[in-house]
Amino acid sequence: MKKIHFPIVILSIMAFAAAGCGDFVEPGKDNVLTREDVIANPVLAEGILLKAYDNLPSTLNYTAVAVDDAHSNNISNGYMLAAMGAWRSTNDPFSQWRNYTQIAYINYFLEQIVDDVTWSYTSEWRAEHFPNKLKGEAYALRAYHHSLILQAHAGKASSGELLGIPYMDNFVSSEQEQATLHRLPFTECVAKIEQDIERALQLLPDRYENAPAGTADKEDYDAVYGARNTNRISGLAMKMLRARVRLLAASPAFNPTSDPVLWEKAADAAAEVIDAFGGLENLTPDRVEFYLDKGNRDILWREDYTNSNNIEKAQFPPSLNGSGRVSPSQNFVDAFPMKSGWPIDAEGSGYEKQNPYANRDPRLAKYVIYNGMTFKGTTINTVDHPSDGINRTEYSTCTGYYLKKFANEAVSLETGNVVSAIHFNTLMRFTEAFLIYAEAANEAWGPDASGSHAYSARDVMARLRETAGIDQPDTYLASISTPKEMQNLIRNERRLELCFEQIRFWDVRRWLDYDAMNATVRGTFDGGLTSVDVKERSFERYMIYGPIPNNDVVKGLIQNEGWI
C-alpha cells in the first residue's frame, strides 16, 4: 500500500516524512496512515486542506517595532533587533518562507486527494459542489500564501533583474524535482497568483451566507456555502488579495518604469471590492474599532474568536498588570492631525505645544494611551509613575506611550479578578480596499479623476476622514491640489488606519521610502511637551527587499542583491 510521503525537502523548511503525518491526520496502527486510509475518510482528507490555514498573519506579531511607529521594551524582540542592525539572510524574523509548508499540503490535496475521496453525500448537488468548494479554497490559499512569500522575498538580483520566488503549483515529491526549482521573474509570479485567484473565484462564493427560505437545495447549499463556513477564505477575500498584489506590483519598488497601467489595474481591483461592500456610503465610524466587535461589517475575513486576555497581558500598562511590550512612538503620534484635519505642524492648525493631545484626530485616543488619559477608570501617568512612567521598569513604556489598539478595556488582569473577553485575528477588512483604491487612483488619474468608477481618490479620502471624526467641511483636504500632495495624505492615512496590522513595514519598502525606513524612533519624557530620540534604525538601501534564506541560496537559488 502506498504511504503518504511529503517532500523530503521543499526548499529548506519543508521537511516531511511519513512519521510526520500525525501533524494533520491521526496515526494508524503502525503510526503511518496510507493514502488509501485518507481518501476513504472524508474528515481526514479535509484535514489535509485545513492545514493550509496555518501560518496566517497574527495580530500579536507587531512588525511596527521595526519601523518608526513603535519601539519595544522587550530587548530580545526579533523585529526590533533586526531594525537595529541584526537583519541577516540567516536571521530573518520577517521571513514568510515557512508558508511553503502550507503550499505543500495544498498541492498534495489537489493532486492526490480531493478527486479520489469517498465524500459523504446526501444529494447529487452536494456531490458536485462540495469538492469544488474545497478546490476553490485550495487555490485561494495557494495564492494567499504565495503572496505573503512574494511580498517578503521578491527583489532585485545583482544582475538588476527583478525576481519573484519559486511558485509551487504542483506537488514536488522528489529531490530531483526540487533541484529544478528556481525563482521566477516577479511579473510571472504575479500572473500565477492571479491565475490561482481566478480559479478560486470560479468555485467560491463572494460571501458564505445561508440561502433564503424556500430556495431549492437549501439544506445542501447551506452545508456547502452557508454561514457555517464564515471564517474560511472566500471569493471576496480573493478579490481583496488581487487588489493587494496589484498594488504591490504597481509600487515604485516593483514598477521601475512607473507604468500607469499597473496603477489602473490596482484601482480597478480595489473598486470591485468597494462596490461589493456597497460603496462609499457603507463606510461607517464603527470601523475604527472593528476589533471590538466580531460582527463589524468592516471585517472581510477573520479567524474564529476566542475568549482570552493575551493582548492585554502584552499591552496594558504595568499598573494594570500588563507588560507594555509595544510603545508607540512620538513619530506615530505626530502623524495624527488635528480634529480640523490639518497636520499639527501646519500654520494655523490650532496645535498647542503645552496641550498636545487636545482637539486631535479622534483616532489617536482610540489607538494610543498617552499621559493623562483615563483608561479603565485610571488616569495613566507615563512621566513619573513608579511603574507606568517611561523606562521605570522592564515593563514600562520606552517612548512615553502605550498601545491601546486591539486591547479591550473590559479585560481585567487583577489578581483574583481576571476577566477575559472575545478576541479574534482579522486578516482582511474593507477599509484597506478604500486605501488601495485611493492610492492607485491618485497615481493613475490624479486626485479627482476616477477612470471608469463612480468615485475619485479625493472622494474616498473625504469619506474615510469624515467617518474617522475629522471636522466637516474638511478644509485641509480641499486645499490639496496636486497628485504629490494627495499621495502624502493617502500614505499618512494608511499609516493611521492600518496601524499595527503588519502593513507599514512593507509599505515604506514598496514606496522606496528610505527616510521612513531609517527614521529615528522618538519618544517623550514629559507627556508630549517635547520629544527625544529613543533609538536609531539601521537599514541599508538593499533592505528594501528581504533576503532569500541562506540555506536555499546554498542550494542554488539566486539571492537578492546586497544580502550575504
N, C-alpha and C positions, 0 to 999 in steps of 0.2 A: 504494500500500500504506500502511496506517495505521501510523504510527510511534508508539513509546511516548513519551508526553509526560506527565510528572508535573506536578502543580500548579506554576504559576509561583511562587505564594506560598501556603502554608498557614500562616496567621498570619505571624510574622516569619521563622521559621527554616527554613521548608520550601521552599527554592528548588530546584526541579528543572527541568532542561531536557533535551532528548533527548541532548545531548552528555554529560550526567551519568550516563547509564545504565551506563557502564562500571564504575560503583561496584559493580554487582551482577550484571552479565552481561558476557560477553566481546563486545567490539565487532565488528560485521560489517564487510564490506569497505568500507562508507562511514562506518565508525565509529559507526553507529547501527543497532541491531537493531530490526526491526519486531516488532509484536505477533505476527504470524504466525510469525516466526522463533522466538519464545519458546514459543508454545503447541505448536510442533512438536518442541520439545526438552525432555523432562521434567527434565533436570538444570538447565537454565536457569530453567525455571518454578519448580522447588522453591527455587532460589537466591533468588528474589524473597522468598519466605516466610522464608528463613533470615536475610535482612537484618533481620527483626524481632527477632532475638536480639541485635542490637547495643544498646548503651547500657544494659545491665543493671548494677545497682549493683556496685561493685568493693570488695574488701577493703581496697585501698590508699587509698580516699577516706575519710579519717578526719574526719568531722564532729564527732567528740568534742572536737576542739581549739576548737570554738566554744561549748562549754558548760563545766560545772565539772569535767569528768572529766580534762581534759588541757590542756596548752599545747604550743606547738611552738617549736623553735629556728630554724625557717625563717621569717625575718622577712617573707617575701613570701607565706606561706601564705594563700590566699584566704579560707578559713573563719575563720582566726584574725583576719585584718584585718576581716572582717565583724563579728565579735564585739566588736571594739574601736571600732566606730562607722562602718565603711565600707560597711555593707549599704545598697544602693540598688536601685531598680527598674531602673536602668541598669547595675548591677554586682551580680549575684546569683549567688554561687557555689553556692547551694543549688537553683538552678533545675532543673526537670525538663522545661521546655518543649520541649527538643530531642527528647523522646520522641515528639512528633507526627510526626517523620520516619519512625520505625518504624511508626506507625499508618497513614501514607500507603501504605507498602509493603503492609501487611496488607489495607487496603481495596481496593487495586488488585488484589491477588492474589485476593481473594474475589469481586470483581465482574467482573473481565475476564480472569482467567487459569484458575483451577482447574477450572472446569467445561468448558473448551474445550481442555484439553491432551490430546494423544495420549499418555496414560500407557502405560508398558511393562508389560503384564500377563502373568502366566503362568496365570491362572485367573480365573473369574468372581468368586470370593470376593475375590481381591485387587482386582479391578476395582471392586468396591463399597466395600471397606473402606479402601484406601489413600488415595483422595482425601478420604474422610470424615475420616480421621485428620488429614490436613493442614488441613482446615477447622477441626477441633477445636483444633489448635494455634493457628490464626489467631485464632479467637475468644478463646482463652485469653490469648494475648499482647496482644490488643487490650484486654482487661480489665486485664491486669497493667500495661501502660504507662499507661493512663488512671488507674489507682490511684496510681501514682507522681506523676503530674501533679497529681491531686486533693489528695494529702497536702501537696504543696509550695505550691499556689497557691489552694486554696479559702479563702474568708474572707468577712468582712462588708463590704458596700458602705457608703458614707456614709449611705445610707438606713436602714441597720440590717439589710437583707436578707442572709441567709446564702447566698452564691453558690458555685457549683462552678466548672466550667470548660466550654469548648466540648467537646462529646462528638462525636468524629468516627467515626460508624458508617456512613459512606458515602464513596465516593471523590469528593473535591472536585476538579473538573477545570477550573474557570474562575474568573477573578477575580470575575465576577458572583455566582457561588455563594458564594465565600469572603466576599463582603461581607455575606452574610446570617448569618454565624456570630456566635454570642453565648454568653455564659455562662449555663448552665442553673442553676436552683436546686440547692443542694447535695444535697438529698434525691433529686432527679431523676437526678443523676449517679450516686449510689449505686445507684439502681434500675437504671440502664443497665449499670453494671458487673456487677451481679448477673445481669442478663439475659444478658450475654455469658458469664458463668461457667456459667449453666445450659445454654446452647448447647454450650459446650465439654464439660461433663460428659456430655452425651448422646453424645459422639463419641470421648472419650478414656478409656483405661483408668486405674484408680487408680495402678497401677504398670506399668512396662514390664518384663515378665517372660516368658521363654520358656514355651511351653505344655508340659505334661507329655508324656513319650514316649507314643506311641500315639494322641494327640489327632488327630482329623480335621482336615485342612488345616493341620497343624502347621507345615510349611515356610512357607506363606503367612502364618500367624498370627505366627510368629517374625519374619518380614521386616517386618511392619507394626507389631506391638505388642510385639515381643520386646525382650530386654535390649540389643540393639544401639542402641536409642533412649533409653537410660537418662538421658542428660543433657538430653533435651527436656522441655518443660513437660508435666505430667501431670494426671490428674484429682485426685490428692491435692494437688498444688500449687494447683489451683483451690479446693479446699475450705479450704486454709490461707489463700488470698487472701480468700475470703469472710469468714473469721474476722477477718482484719486490717481489712478495710474496715468490717465491722460494729462492730469495736472503735472505730475512728476515729469512726464516726457516733454511737456511744453516749457518747463522751467529752465532758467539760464544754465544750470549745471549740466543739463541733458539736451539742450536745444541751442547748440553753439551758433547756429545761423539765424537765430531769432525768428524762426519760421512762424508767421502769424496763423497759418492753417492749424498748427498744433494747438494754439490757444483757442481757436474757434471750436475745435473738436472737444476740448475740455469743457468749454462753456456749454456746448450742446448736450454733453453727457450730464452735467450738473443740472441743467434746466429740466431734463427728463425726470430727475429725482424731485426737483422742486414742484413740478407740475403734478407728479403722483402724490405729493404731500398735500396738494390743494392750493399751491400758490403762496404769494407773499402774505396774504391776509391771515393765513393759518399759523403764522409765526407769532407766538404769544409770549407775554412776560414770564410765564411759569417755566419756560425752557431754561432760564438762567440757573435754576436749582433743580435741574432734571434728575439729579442723583438722589433726591429725597423722595421720589415717587416712582415706583416701578412701572406705573401705568402712564407716565408722562408721554404725551404724544410726540415729543421731540426725539424719543428713543426709537431708532430704526432697528437695531439689533443689539441684544444684550444676552448675557448668560443668566442662568436661573438665580434667584435671590436666596440669600441665607440670613439667618439671624446671627449677628456677630458684632464684635467691637474691635476688630483688628485695626481698622483705620484710625479709630480714636486712640487706641493704645500707642499707635505710631505718631499721631499728630497733635493730640491735645497738649497744652502746656503742662509742665511737670506739676504745678499746683493742683491740677485736675487729674493727676496720676498718669499723664501721657509722657511720651519720650521726645516730643517736639522734633522729630527727625528731619523734617523739611522746613527750612527757614526761607520764606520768600524774600527776595532782595529789594533794596531800595530802587534799583533799576526798574523792577517789575511794578512796584507801587507807583513810581513816577510815570509809568506808561498809561495809567488811568487818567482820563481827562477830568475836567470839572463837570458838574452836572449840566452846565450850559453846553457841553460838548467841546469846548475849547481846550487845547492842551495846556497844562499848568504853566508852561514857560511862554505862552503866547501873551503878547501885550494886551492888557485889559481883560485877562481871563477871570480875574477875581480871586486867584490863588493867594492865600495868606500864609507866609512862611511860619508865623507864630501859631497858626491853627491849621496845620497841613491836611487834616482829614475832613475838614468842613466843606460841605457843598461839593463833594466829589461824585463822580460816576457811581451810582448805587452798587454796581458790581464789586467795587473794592471792598465794601463791608460784608459782602456775601462770600468772598473768596479769601480774605486775609484778616487775621486777628492782629490788630495794632494797639499801641499803647493807649490806655484809657477806654478801650472798647468794653462794653458789657457782654460777657459770654458766659452762658449757663448761670446767669444771675450774679456773676462775679466781675468786678472791674479788674481787667488784666493790666498789670504793671510790668512792662518789658524793660524798664530802666533800672530800677534798683530793688525789685522784689527778690528775696533770698533764693527763690528757685526759678521764677519766670524771667528775671532780669537777664539781660544779654550776657552770655558767657559765664553765668553764675555756677552752673553745674554741667555735667556731661550731657544732660537732657535739656538744657536751656537753649533758647534761640541763639544763633550766632550772627543774626542780622538785625535783630530788634523786631522781628515779625514771626508769627506762627501761621501755619496753613489751615484755613477753615474749609476750603472746598473739599467735598466728599465726606466731611465729618457730619455727624448727626448730633445735635445738642441734646436729644432725648437720651443718649447713651450716658451711663454713669459708670465710672471706674472706681468709685469709692469702695474701700474695703468693707465687706459685709452688705453692700448695696449695689452690686454690679448689675447693670441693666444693659442689655443688647438691643439692637434694632435691625430692621431689614436693610441689607446692603446688596448690591449687585454690580457686576462688572459690565459697563457699557462699551460696546465695540464700535458702534456707529450711531450717529444721530444726525437729524436732518439739518441742523444749523450748519454743519460742515459743508453741506451741499450749497447753501446760500453763499458761504465764503469762497468756495471753489468757483462758483459762477461769477461772483463779483471780481475776483482776481483775474480770471481768464477773459471775461468780457471786457474789462478795462484794458488789458493788454492787446486784445484783438480789435476792439472797436472804439476804445476811449471811454470816458466816464458816462456818456449819455446815449450812445448808440446801443442797439440791442440785437443786431443780427436779425434772425427770424423769430425772436422771442418777444414776449409782451412786457419785458422789464429790462432795465439797464443796470450797470454796476451801481450807479447813484441810487436808483430805486431800491435796490437790495440793501445798500448801506443805510438808507433812510429808515427802512423797516427794522433792521437789526438794532440800530441805535435808539429808535423810538421805543421798542419793546424792552430794551435794556434799561430804560429810565432816563434817557437824555431829554432835557427840556426841549419843548417844541414851541416855535419853529427852530430847527437845527441850523443856526446861523453859521456855524463852522463848516458844516457840510456844504451849505450854499456858497461859501467862499471859495471852495475848491473848483479850479477850472482846468487844470492840466492832468494828463494821464499820470505823470510822476507824482503830483500831489495826491491823487486818488490812490495810487499804488502805496504810498506811505501810510495813508489812512487804513486801507484794507489790510496791510500787513500788521498794523498795530491792533486792529480789531481781531484778527486771527490769534494774535498773542493773548488778548484778554479773554475772548470767548472760549478758546480751546486750551486754556492754560492747564498745565499738569495732566494733560491727556496724551502724553508721549508724542507730541507733534512738533513743537518748536525746535527741538534739536535737529530734526530733519528739514524743517522749513528754512532755517538760516543757511543750511548747506545747499539746498536746491536753488536758493536765491544767490548763491556765491557771496554771501554777506560775511566777509572776513572780519569786519569790525565787530559784529554781533558775536561771532564765534569766540573772539578773544577779549570781549569786554570784561573788565574787572568787575567782579561782584561787589556791590556796595551795600552798606547797612547803615544803621543809625544807633547812636548811644543815648540819644536824648529825646526819643519819641518823635522822630521825624523832623526836628528843627534843623538839624544839619546831617550831612551824610559823610560816611567814612569808607575807605577801601577795606574790604574784608579779605578777598582772595583773588589773585590773578588767574586767568585761564591761559592754558598753554597748548594751543593747537597750531600746527603747521598748515600751510596752504594746501598741501596734498591731502590733508584730512577732511577736505570736502567730501571725499569718497572713502567709505570704510574699507578695511582690508579683507582679502581672501584669507581664510585660516591658513596658517603657515604649513600645517600638516598636508594640506591639499596642494599647496604650491610645490612642496617637495615631490608630490606625486604627479606633477605636470601641469597644473592649472596656472594660467598667467596671473601674476599679481598686479594689483593697481599700482600705478607709479608712486614712488616715494616710500612705500612700505617694504620692510625687510623682515 
